[in-house]
Amino acid sequence: MALISLEDLEGLDEQLDDDTSDNPEQMDEEDEDRLLSRWQAIASTHQVSVSAEMTEPIREMTRNNQLLEPLPFVLMSRHEKMGEVQYEERLYPAGNWVRVTRGETLYEQSISMAFMKLMHYICKNSSGRYLGMTVPVVSNIQVDDSGTFVKDVETAFFLPAEFQSNPPCPSDPDISVVYREPIRVVARTFSGITTEETVSWQIHQLWELLDLGDHFHHNRYMVAVYDNPGAPRRRNEIWFIRRDL
């Protein structure tokens, strides 16, 4: 089971290449219905439903999928073994993040439902403009003493630079814009799907690899998602969060 993300929309857009014009703005009602149907098919594998109300956000996100900014950071250190990067330590800047917290039965459902709300905000907000977004989309997770994920999962993205000084107001009360101080993390890349099982395994692997002691949180982590779930080597990262800068 994989995470529904912005990159799913890119994949769906590519599937429509044979059926539509090269200009997504020319997409007609039949094309939109086909796109929604394919999105619903993906969602069903995640045990998530997609209503017809998502047609406009899906169309807008598909049409504007090139408007992606990389989340900026300063590389503090990189650790390699036999020429392969094992992990990196990075410093991400302070700034405004847009977030949604969901507490569904499954981790994947929480992430998927939250992202669909973020899609609405990106497409419809107080600025009256399509915002674009940054990548990766980051999930903030907590684990209990047994290593089980806490039900509530926060999904967030860093506002694009153009809107950092004046964040558009969301109309959905479940969405909030929050200013966060800089964050320093250890990041390790992994490929494949992002489920509670695979993320838990990556957390375990990174603790085995590193001797971080008490400098990093043991019950809070972040999962960063970059690429299309259909990509041969989908890029994800597990982030360990440093207690101080």
Phi and psi in degrees as a GROMACS rama.xvg file:
@    title "Ramachandran Plot"
@    xaxis  label "Phi"
@    yaxis  label "Psi"
@TYPE xy
-115.709  162.423  ALA-2
-75.9161  132.449  LEU-3
-76.3094  127.278  ILE-4
-144.131  177.752  SER-5
-57.3583  -35.1739  LEU-6
-69.3672  -23.6442  GLU-7
-58.9211  -39.8127  ASP-8
-65.9249  -38.3323  LEU-9
-59.5629  -44.0784  GLU-10
-62.8459  -40.3658  GLY-11
-66.4801  -37.4057  LEU-12
-61.7561  -40.3552  ASP-13
-65.4391  -35.5616  GLU-14
-64.7798  -25.243  GLN-15
-86.7586  -2.29183  LEU-16
-55.334  -36.9012  ASP-17
-76.8796  -13.9266  ASP-18
-108.168  -15.1114  ASP-19
-129.129  172.098  THR-20
-66.7929  162.026  SER-21
-67.2563  -16.8009  ASP-22
-99.6259  108.707  ASN-23
-60.6996  -20.4515  PRO-24
-65.5575  -17.9401  GLU-25
-87.0827  3.24729  GLN-26
-58.7643  125.756  MET-27
-94.3487  -177.442  ASP-28
-62.2927  -38.3242  GLU-29
-64.4427  -41.6953  GLU-30
-63.1594  -41.2165  ASP-31
-63.4563  -41.2599  GLU-32
-62.4122  -39.105  ASP-33
-67.2099  -40.9167  ARG-34
-63.2386  -45.0049  LEU-35
-61.6948  -41.4687  LEU-36
-61.7621  -40.5919  SER-37
-69.4823  -37.0507  ARG-38
-63.9492  -41.2004  TRP-39
-63.5791  -34.6573  GLN-40
-65.7129  -41.8695  ALA-41
-63.4234  -45.7973  ILE-42
-59.8613  -35.6862  ALA-43
-62.5309  -29.8306  SER-44
-73.1956  -15.4233  THR-45
-99.6714  2.5412  HIS-46
60.2578  39.8214  GLN-47
-127.723  140.557  VAL-48
-101.755  148.852  SER-49
-121.504  117.571  VAL-50
-82.4739  166.549  SER-51
-63.342  -20.7206  ALA-52
-63.2804  -17.7146  GLU-53
-82.8523  -3.7017  MET-54
-57.1535  -49.5234  THR-55
-65.4896  -48.8842  GLU-56
-58.3296  -39.9814  PRO-57
-62.7733  -44.3657  ILE-58
-62.0174  -44.9608  ARG-59
-64.9304  -43.1974  GLU-60
-65.7051  -37.3153  MET-61
-67.0507  -44.4646  THR-62
-65.6988  -31.0169  ARG-63
-111.588  24.6273  ASN-64
-67.5438  -7.27378  ASN-65
-83.21  -11.2407  GLN-66
-86.5787  65.8745  LEU-67
-118.969  131.074  LEU-68
-108.697  137.314  GLU-69
-71.1315  139.442  PRO-70
-66.591  119.76  LEU-71
-71.8087  150.561  PRO-72
-158.591  163.591  PHE-73
-107.017  126.882  VAL-74
-79.393  117.219  LEU-75
-87.6572  -39.5581  MET-76
-163.487  157.324  SER-77
-134.861  134.116  ARG-78
-118.349  123.738  HIS-79
-121.175  156.919  GLU-80
-139.54  118.481  LYS-81
53.4101  41.5779  MET-82
81.5982  -0.624056  GLY-83
-107.589  132.442  GLU-84
-69.4861  122.321  VAL-85
-86.5474  -43.6287  GLN-86
-167.936  162.973  TYR-87
-128.262  149.293  GLU-88
-108.345  127.682  GLU-89
-131.437  153.948  ARG-90
-117.494  117.874  LEU-91
-98.4304  144.425  TYR-92
-76.5462  163.462  PRO-93
-67.6819  154.626  ALA-94
166.391  -178.215  GLY-95
-92.0945  130.331  ASN-96
-116.168  147.41  TRP-97
-103.832  128.561  VAL-98
-136.624  153.25  ARG-99
-139.697  136.248  VAL-100
-113.752  129.664  THR-101
-128.567  150.391  ARG-102
-130.482  62.8109  GLY-103
-80.0128  176.065  GLU-104
-62.5554  -43.5297  THR-105
-108.779  147.134  LEU-106
-53.1475  -45.6133  TYR-107
-63.4888  -35.36  GLU-108
-66.9282  -41.413  GLN-109
-60.4762  -45.7462  SER-110
-64.1883  -43.8696  ILE-111
-65.462  -45.7999  SER-112
-64.7851  -38.5111  MET-113
-65.3069  -42.0163  ALA-114
-65.4771  -36.2576  PHE-115
-64.0922  -34.3157  MET-116
-66.6753  -40.5588  LYS-117
-63.0443  -34.6045  LEU-118
-59.4055  -43.0639  MET-119
-60.8466  -43.3076  HIS-120
-63.7826  -42.5887  TYR-121
-60.7452  -37.1624  ILE-122
-88.2701  -28.6323  CYS-123
-140.306  113.095  LYS-124
-155.123  -179.003  ASN-125
-68.3633  -16.19  SER-126
-76.9179  -19.0999  SER-127
72.0493  15.5713  GLY-128
-127.943  155.706  ARG-129
-73.5272  127.799  TYR-130
-84.8652  -27.5081  LEU-131
71.3922  -178.434  GLY-132
-159.298  170.857  MET-133
-103.782  158.685  THR-134
-126.135  145.92  VAL-135
-81.8416  164.038  PRO-136
-85.4027  132.282  VAL-137
-116.72  132.08  VAL-138
-103.703  129.044  SER-139
-98.875  119.68  ASN-140
-122.747  152.981  ILE-141
-124.814  148.698  GLN-142
-122.672  148.684  VAL-143
-87.0074  -174.059  ASP-144
-63.5785  -23.374  ASP-145
-87.9941  -4.05933  SER-146
90.1334  4.4076  GLY-147
-83.0239  140.888  THR-148
-65.5881  135.062  PHE-149
-67.2868  142.747  VAL-150
-58.6614  -44.9826  LYS-151
-74.4232  126.447  ASP-152
-125.087  130.174  VAL-153
-97.0662  131.086  GLU-154
-114.706  134.082  THR-155
-149.937  157.764  ALA-156
-138.964  149.832  PHE-157
-75.6545  128.141  PHE-158
-61.2767  140.338  LEU-159
-56.0645  153.284  PRO-160
-54.0971  -37.7517  ALA-161
-60.0407  -28.0507  GLU-162
-108.591  4.33018  PHE-163
-63.2805  -38.6346  GLN-164
-79.9527  -18.2102  SER-165
-145.923  75.2067  ASN-166
-63.0204  129.115  PRO-167
-62.2592  143.807  PRO-168
-80.7027  135.658  CYS-169
-80.4336  151.019  PRO-170
-92.3257  -18.5088  SER-171
-86.9065  121.735  ASP-172
-64.2887  -16.9988  PRO-173
-77.9503  -14.184  ASP-174
-100.691  135.833  ILE-175
-136.033  152.336  SER-176
-107.089  124.097  VAL-177
-128.551  138.363  VAL-178
-88.1674  129.821  TYR-179
-120.963  143.343  ARG-180
-70.4346  167.651  GLU-181
-55.4952  150.974  PRO-182
-131.36  136.182  ILE-183
-112.656  129.221  ARG-184
-134.941  157.255  VAL-185
-100.628  126.029  VAL-186
-118.393  132.924  ALA-187
-127.425  128.969  ARG-188
-82.0098  141.302  THR-189
-143.882  156.581  PHE-190
-111.959  164.995  SER-191
105.055  -159.106  GLY-192
-84.8732  161.183  ILE-193
-118.419  98.7712  THR-194
-121.541  171.151  THR-195
-58.146  -38.0688  GLU-196
-65.3913  -48.4132  GLU-197
-69.8419  -37.5171  THR-198
-67.1558  -41.8883  VAL-199
-58.8152  -40.747  SER-200
-63.8194  -41.0231  TRP-201
-66.4519  -37.4118  GLN-202
-61.1994  -46.2356  ILE-203
-60.4556  -44.3694  HIS-204
-61.9798  -41.0806  GLN-205
-71.0751  -36.5624  LEU-206
-64.2984  -35.265  TRP-207
-66.9823  -34.7348  GLU-208
-76.4204  -34.7921  LEU-209
-110.398  155.926  LEU-210
-116.516  82.5817  ASP-211
-94.1473  -14.5451  LEU-212
58.1473  -138.713  GLY-213
-96.8752  10.8762  ASP-214
-73.386  -17.7137  HIS-215
-124.86  152.717  PHE-216
-66.7406  142.588  HIS-217
-102.771  -7.7529  HIS-218
-126.987  8.99663  ASN-219
-133.051  131.961  ARG-220
-142.599  167.1  TYR-221
-128.482  144.647  MET-222
-118.326  120.522  VAL-223
-105.29  130.375  ALA-224
-118.765  127.787  VAL-225
-113.219  -42.1372  TYR-226
-117.071  166.561  ASP-227
-59.2725  127.722  ASN-228
-56.8821  -21.4646  PRO-229
-85.4962  -5.67543  GLY-230
-66.7728  145.597  ALA-231
-57.4539  -39.4129  PRO-232
-130.352  79.6347  ARG-233
-63.0879  131.758  ARG-234
-92.6243  120.627  ARG-235
-129.878  166.589  ASN-236
-141.293  146.392  GLU-237
-102.438  132.621  ILE-238
-113.908  127.087  TRP-239
-95.015  137.138  PHE-240
-102.447  121.762  ILE-241
-72.8722  142.065  ARG-242
-70.4519  -28.7753  ARG-243
-142.461  169.537  ASP-244
